[in-house]
Amino acid sequence: MRRLNVINRKHALKKVKELDAFPKVEGSYQEKTATGGGISIVVLILIVILVWSEFGYYTATELVYKYEVDSDHSSKLNINMDVTVAMRCSDVGADVLDMTGQSANTFGSLQHDDAYFELSPDQRGYFTSLQYLNDYLRTQYHAMHMFLWRSGFSGQTGTMPPREDKPTRPMDACRIHGTLTVNKVAGNLHVTVGKPIKLSSGRHAHFAGLVEQSDYNFSHRIMHFSYGSPTSGVVNPLDGEEKVTTANHHMFQYFIQVVPTEVDTALKQMSTYQYSVTESNRTIDHSSGSHGVPGIFFKYDVSFLKVKVREEHKPYWQFLVRLCGIIGGIFATSGILHTIIQFLIDVACCKYQWGKYSTPREVIGETVPVQSLATDYSPLPESAPTVNLLPPDQEAPT
């Protein structure tokens, strides 16, 4: 029984050996050449370089953008602003009114600080750098958005430095800054003449009867304007915007599309907002048909689509597949290349009689003869043993 099991085991092992797709070649049948060694070194270097580059590629992360319908309608929307208007704080007022009819009295209030509209040299240098930076980010955003999302850079270079001089003239501007928490619906944030007052009908108005029209001046400078919580990767198009007008009755309008954004990167996970803006301005002249209210108007609407920004790793199974392809492809290509090179070397050696293809060498001016095995017989020595290859019943002839 044991013998039968051993026989069956050997038979199965023999069948398995017959299926071997990788037959071994004995070392005595292998020929090693200098070209093969050189190509092997090059192959090894290429494999190390490509494997290292693929490893770096698959260990890095990539940003994936997805779009879906925003189903969150109950959350609030923060409006962050820092705007300086070339009018005294007693003559202007900021207010926001949304589609629900609610005004700034419901959403909070902004701070009004007296200031100078004209900047000092240090302040002008800072504001110019802010303008240049924001303009660069807006124009090159498509090429560096991954860097912005991953680096934590928010686009802000600090705060406005204090004035190095002390003007003797009275302050002629008003800095309006702060955060308003509004409903997540379309609305209108505006800065115009007079303080906002709430009417009994639920509507609102601005009381401007005590302000001379010659004092109207809606030249303004936007240090910061954003929606939601500040986060890296978001570029605010209105940062560094400056508009100067010589007309007293002038209207500046900014039409803003707010896009909800959900960020999930290695640095942070949060929900915020991005926006795009289109601007328009014109002088109010009722006699020529240009009607309206002078002021600065930020008219915003919230998109129904949400953008999801996720930082993800590439699947490692793809790395293994590409690794096999790299190694196998290089070995196959190098084998073909070695065969071609060896063939060319053999052709060249045969043509020019190099190496093993050279003619017999000469010894002292005479050619060494090569004996023919077919005609040259050497006698065997007498002591050599006799071997009978005939059958036992026959004797070798004498």
C-alpha positions in Angstrom: 0.0 0.0 0.0 2.8 2.4 0.9 4.6 1.5 -2.3 1.5 2.3 -4.3 1.2 5.7 -2.6 4.9 6.4 -3.3 4.4 5.5 -7.0 1.3 7.7 -7.3 3.1 10.6 -5.6 6.0 10.3 -8.0 3.6 10.1 -11.0 1.8 13.3 -9.8 5.1 15.0 -9.3 6.2 14.0 -12.8 3.0 15.5 -14.3 3.6 18.7 -12.4 7.2 18.9 -13.7 5.9 18.5 -17.2 3.7 21.6 -16.8 6.7 23.7 -15.8 6.6 26.9 -17.8 10.0 28.0 -16.5 12.5 25.3 -17.5 16.0 25.7 -16.1 19.1 25.9 -18.2 22.2 24.4 -16.8 25.0 26.9 -16.2 27.4 25.0 -18.5 25.1 25.7 -21.4 25.0 29.5 -20.8 27.3 31.9 -22.5 28.1 35.2 -20.7 29.3 38.1 -22.8 30.4 41.7 -22.2 27.4 43.1 -24.1 25.0 41.1 -22.0 26.7 42.3 -18.8 26.5 46.0 -19.9 22.9 45.7 -20.9 22.1 44.0 -17.5 23.6 47.0 -15.7 21.6 49.5 -17.8 18.4 47.4 -17.2 19.0 47.4 -13.4 19.5 51.1 -13.4 16.3 51.7 -15.4 14.3 49.4 -13.2 15.4 51.2 -10.0 14.6 54.7 -11.5 11.2 53.7 -12.8 10.2 51.8 -9.7 11.2 54.8 -7.5 9.3 57.2 -9.7 6.2 55.0 -9.6 6.5 54.7 -5.9 6.6 58.4 -5.5 3.6 58.8 -7.8 1.4 56.4 -6.0 2.3 57.5 -2.5 1.3 61.1 -3.4 -2.3 62.2 -3.1 -4.6 63.8 -5.7 -7.5 66.2 -5.4 -10.8 64.9 -6.6 -13.7 67.3 -7.4 -17.2 66.1 -7.2 -20.5 68.0 -7.7 -23.8 67.2 -6.2 -27.1 69.0 -5.3 -26.9 70.9 -2.1 -29.6 69.6 0.2 -28.7 71.7 3.2 -31.1 74.6 3.3 -31.3 75.2 7.1 -27.7 76.3 7.7 -26.6 79.9 7.9 -24.2 81.9 5.7 -21.5 84.1 7.1 -20.5 87.3 5.2 -17.1 88.6 6.1 -16.2 92.1 4.9 -13.7 94.9 5.4 -14.5 97.8 3.2 -13.4 101.5 3.4 -15.7 104.1 1.9 -14.6 107.7 1.2 -17.4 109.1 3.3 -17.8 109.9 7.0 -19.3 107.2 9.2 -22.1 109.5 10.2 -23.2 109.8 6.5 -23.3 106.1 5.4 -24.9 102.9 6.6 -24.5 99.2 5.7 -27.4 96.9 5.5 -28.4 93.5 4.1 -31.8 92.4 2.9 -32.6 88.9 1.7 -35.5 87.3 0.0 -37.2 86.6 3.2 -37.5 90.3 3.9 -35.2 90.2 6.9 -32.6 93.0 7.4 -29.4 93.6 9.2 -31.2 94.2 12.5 -31.9 90.4 12.4 -28.5 89.3 11.3 -26.3 91.5 13.5 -24.3 94.6 12.9 -21.1 95.8 11.4 -18.5 98.0 13.0 -18.0 101.5 11.6 -14.6 103.1 12.3 -13.5 106.6 11.2 -10.4 106.4 8.9 -8.5 108.2 6.2 -9.2 107.1 2.6 -5.8 108.1 1.4 -3.2 105.6 2.4 0.3 106.3 3.8 3.3 105.1 1.8 3.7 101.9 3.9 -0.1 101.2 3.7 -0.1 101.8 -0.1 2.8 99.4 -0.5 1.0 96.7 1.5 -2.3 97.2 -0.5 -0.4 97.1 -3.8 1.2 93.8 -2.9 -2.3 92.5 -1.9 -3.6 93.5 -5.3 -0.8 91.9 -7.1 -1.0 88.7 -5.1 -4.8 88.3 -5.5 -4.6 89.1 -9.2 -1.9 86.5 -9.7 -4.0 83.9 -7.8 -7.1 84.6 -9.9 -5.3 84.3 -13.2 -3.2 81.3 -12.3 -5.6 79.4 -10.1 -6.1 76.6 -12.7 -2.4 75.9 -12.5 -1.9 76.0 -8.7 -5.2 75.1 -7.1 -3.8 71.8 -5.8 -0.9 73.6 -4.1 -3.4 76.0 -2.5 -5.6 73.3 -1.2 -2.7 71.3 0.2 -0.4 74.0 1.5 -2.8 75.8 3.9 -2.1 79.2 2.1 -5.2 81.4 2.5 -4.2 84.3 0.3 -3.8 86.7 3.2 -0.4 88.3 3.7 -1.2 89.8 7.1 -3.0 93.0 8.2 -2.8 96.6 7.1 0.1 98.3 8.8 -0.6 101.4 11.0 0.0 104.8 9.5 3.5 106.1 10.0 2.3 109.7 9.7 -0.4 111.6 11.6 -2.5 113.9 9.4 -3.9 117.0 10.9 -7.0 117.1 8.7 -10.2 115.4 10.0 -10.9 111.8 9.0 -12.8 111.6 5.7 -13.6 107.9 5.4 -15.4 105.1 7.1 -14.1 101.5 7.6 -17.0 99.1 7.7 -15.9 95.6 8.8 -17.2 92.6 10.6 -19.3 89.4 10.0 -23.0 89.0 9.3 -24.8 85.7 9.7 -27.6 85.6 7.1 -30.0 83.1 5.7 -28.8 80.8 3.0 -30.8 82.5 0.3 -30.3 85.3 -2.2 -29.8 88.8 -0.7 -28.5 92.3 -1.2 -25.7 93.7 1.0 -25.4 97.4 0.3 -23.6 100.5 1.6 -25.4 103.8 0.8 -26.2 107.2 2.2 -27.8 107.5 5.6 -28.4 105.0 8.4 -30.8 102.2 7.9 -34.1 102.4 9.7 -36.8 99.8 10.0 -40.3 100.7 8.9 -43.5 99.4 10.5 -44.5 97.6 7.3 -41.5 95.3 7.8 -39.5 97.0 5.0 -36.5 99.3 5.6 -35.0 102.5 4.3 -32.0 104.8 4.7 -32.4 108.2 6.2 -30.3 110.5 4.0 -32.1 113.9 4.5 -29.3 115.4 6.5 -26.5 114.6 4.1 -25.5 117.1 1.4 -25.4 115.6 -2.1 -22.0 117.3 -2.6 -20.7 115.0 0.1 -21.6 111.8 -1.7 -18.5 109.9 -2.6 -18.6 106.1 -3.0 -15.1 105.5 -3.9 -14.1 102.5 -1.9 -11.4 100.0 -1.1 -12.1 96.3 -0.4 -9.5 94.7 1.9 -11.4 91.5 2.4 -14.7 90.1 1.3 -15.6 86.4 1.7 -18.4 84.0 2.6 -18.2 81.2 5.2 -15.3 80.2 7.3 -11.8 81.1 6.0 -9.9 78.1 4.6 -6.9 77.4 2.4 -7.4 77.0 -1.3 -10.2 79.5 -1.5 -9.4 82.7 -3.5 -11.6 85.7 -2.8 -11.9 87.7 -6.1 -12.8 91.0 -4.4 -9.8 91.2 -2.1 -7.6 94.1 -3.1 -10.4 95.8 -5.2 -10.3 99.6 -5.3 -12.7 101.9 -7.1 -12.3 105.7 -7.3 -14.9 108.0 -8.8 -15.2 111.8 -9.1 -19.0 111.7 -9.5 -21.1 112.2 -6.4 -23.9 110.0 -7.7 -22.3 106.8 -8.6 -23.5 103.2 -8.3 -21.2 100.2 -7.9 -22.8 96.8 -8.3 -21.2 93.4 -7.6 -23.2 90.3 -8.8 -21.9 87.4 -6.8 -22.6 83.7 -7.2 -21.9 81.8 -3.9 -21.0 78.1 -4.2 -21.2 75.8 -1.2 -17.9 73.9 -0.8 -17.1 70.9 1.3 -13.4 70.4 2.0 -11.8 67.1 3.1 -8.0 67.2 2.9 -5.1 66.2 5.1 -5.1 69.6 6.7 -8.8 70.1 7.5 -12.3 68.9 7.1 -14.9 71.7 6.9 -17.7 73.3 5.0 -17.2 76.8 3.5 -18.1 78.8 0.4 -16.5 80.1 -2.7 -17.8 82.7 -5.0 -17.5 84.3 -8.4 -18.3 87.9 -9.2 -19.2 90.1 -12.0 -19.1 93.9 -11.5 -20.8 96.9 -13.0 -20.7 100.6 -12.3 -22.4 103.7 -13.7 -23.1 107.3 -12.9 -26.6 108.2 -11.8 -28.1 110.8 -14.0 -31.9 110.9 -14.1 -31.9 113.5 -17.0 -30.2 111.0 -19.3 -32.2 108.0 -18.2 -29.6 106.5 -15.9 -31.8 105.9 -12.8 -30.9 104.2 -9.5 -29.6 104.8 -6.0 -26.0 105.8 -5.5 -24.0 103.4 -3.3 -22.2 100.1 -3.2 -24.3 96.9 -3.7 -23.2 93.3 -3.2 -26.0 91.2 -4.7 -25.5 87.6 -4.0 -27.2 84.3 -4.8 -26.5 80.8 -3.5 -25.9 78.0 -6.0 -27.9 74.8 -5.7 -24.8 72.8 -6.5 -22.2 71.9 -3.9 -18.5 71.3 -4.7 -16.7 68.5 -2.8 -13.0 68.7 -2.7 -11.4 65.5 -1.4 -7.8 64.5 -1.1 -7.4 60.8 -2.0 -4.7 58.2 -2.5 -4.4 56.3 -5.7 -5.2 52.5 -5.3 -2.1 50.5 -4.6 -3.2 47.6 -6.7 -2.6 49.8 -9.7 1.0 50.3 -8.4 1.5 46.5 -8.3 0.1 46.1 -11.9 2.3 48.9 -13.3 5.3 47.5 -11.3 4.9 44.1 -13.1 4.5 45.8 -16.4 7.7 47.9 -15.9 9.9 45.0 -14.9 8.5 42.6 -17.4 8.6 45.1 -20.2 12.2 46.2 -19.5 13.4 42.6 -19.4 11.6 41.7 -22.7 12.9 44.8 -24.4 16.4 44.4 -23.2 16.4 40.7 -24.4 15.4 41.9 -27.9 18.0 44.6 -27.8 20.7 42.2 -26.7 19.9 39.8 -29.5 20.1 42.6 -32.1 23.4 43.9 -30.7 24.9 40.5 -30.5 23.8 39.8 -34.1 25.4 43.1 -35.3 28.6 42.2 -33.4 28.7 38.8 -35.0 28.2 40.3 -38.5 31.0 42.8 -37.9 33.4 40.2 -36.5 32.7 37.8 -39.4 33.3 40.6 -42.0 36.4 42.0 -40.6 37.8 38.7 -39.2 37.7 39.7 -35.5 37.8 37.4 -32.5 36.8 33.8 -33.2 36.3 34.6 -36.8 40.0 35.4 -37.3 42.3 33.3 -39.7 44.8 30.8 -38.3 47.8 32.6 -36.8 51.3 32.3 -38.2 54.2 31.0 -36.3 57.7 32.3 -37.5 56.4 33.1 -40.9 54.7 29.7 -41.4 51.1 28.8 -41.1 50.3 26.2 -38.4 48.7 23.2 -40.3 45.4 22.0 -39.1 45.2 18.2 -39.3 42.1 16.6 -40.7 40.4 14.1 -38.4 39.2 12.2 -41.5 42.7 11.4 -42.9 45.0 11.5 -39.9 45.1 8.3 -37.9 47.5 7.8 -35.1 48.5 4.2 -34.3 47.3 2.9 -31.0 49.9 1.8 -28.5 50.5 -2.0 -28.1 49.4 -1.9 -24.5 46.0 -0.6 -25.4 43.2 -3.0 -24.3 41.1 -4.9 -26.9 37.4 -4.4 -26.7 35.1 -7.0 -28.4 31.9 -5.3 -29.6 30.6 -8.5 -31.4 28.1 -11.0 -29.9 29.6 -13.6 -27.5 29.2 -16.4 -30.0 31.4 -14.6 -32.6 35.1 -13.9 -32.5 36.8 -10.9 -33.9 38.7 -11.7 -37.2 42.4 -11.7 -36.9 
